[in-house]
Amino acid sequence: NNIFCGNDIIYDINYPMLRSGEQRFLGNVYDKSALQNTMKINPTSDVPSPFEDSALQKRVAFDLGVKTEEVTVDGKKVEMDLNEWQKFWQVHSMHYDSDAQVMKNISATYLP
């Protein structure tokens, strides 16, 4: 139940394996204007990383059921849009973030 608005990167998390385990994402609201390749999966779920070079890109492509070259990479991190993100989590967990809502041009203010 998070509200993400105006962020360049919404999530940057470890690939769900080894010490990272499953992640949990439910009830989130995303700013539509910020939702292009903003979810990132990185290879640092364990030290040293179990992934070499493009192995994470290949693994995520396998998870998504697409060709390796169709998976966007930023350095060693795999970038995803919301649809790819939801499909990724269907493979790894209980359909996390499948209930995500997307709203256009949202903003939030915190008043303590």
N, C-alpha and C positions, 0 to 999 in steps of 0.2 A: 504494500500500500504506500508507494512512493510517488511523488510528482516530480518529473524531470522536465525542465524547461530551460531553453537557452544554453544547453550544454553542447560542447563539441564532441565529447565522448560520454556516453551514458554509462556503460559498463566496461571495465577492463579486468577480466577475471582469468584465473588459471583454468586450463583444460581440466574437466572433471575426472580426475584419476589420482591414484596414489594418495598423497597427503591432502589434496584439495577436497576429495570426496564430492558428493553431489552439492549443487548450489540450489537455492530456493528463491524463486521469483514469482510473486503472486500479487494481483491487484494494482499493478503499476499504471500510471497515466503518463504518456509521453507527448511532448510538443512535436507536432507533425513537421514543423519547419526545421527541426533539428535531427530528423530521423533518416539520414542517408549514411550508411556504413558507420554507424556510431557505436555498435556493440563490438567489443573486441575480446578474442580468446588468446591468451598468451601461453607459451610453453613452460612456464616456470612453476609447474605443480610439484616439482621435486628438485632438489639440488644434488648433483648436477641434473640439468634438464634431461628427461628421457628422449627428447626430440632432437634430431640432428638436421641442420639446414632446413629443407622444405618438408620435413616429415610431418610437422603439424598441419601444414597446408594440405598435404595428401590425406591425413587422417580426417580433417574436417570435411574435405570434399567427399570422402567415403561416407561420413556420417550424414551429409546432406544429399547423397546420391547424385552428385554432379561430377564433371571432369575437374581435375586438379586446377587447370588454368582458369576455371570459372570462379575460383575462390580468391578474393582480394586479400593481399598481404601488405602490411605496413611494417617494414622491418621483419621481426620474427613473430609479429602478432597478426592473427587473421581477423579481418574486418567483416561485419555482417550488417545487413539492414534488418528491420524488425521481422519480416517474413522468414528470412534465413535463420534468425535467432530463435524464433518459435519452433521451426522445424528441427534445428539442432537440439533443443531441449526435449523434443518428443523422443529422440533417440536415447537421451541420457537420464531422463527422470520422468516425473509424473505430469508431463505436459506443462511445465512451469512457464509462466508468462503467456499462456494461451488465452488468458482473460484480459490481456493488456488493452487499454483504451488509448486511442490516439486523438488528440484534439489540436486544432490549429491555433497558433499564436497565443498560447496560454502564458501566464506569468503568475508568479507566486511571491508573496511578501510574508515575512515572519515578524510579528510584533510580540515581543516577550511580555 
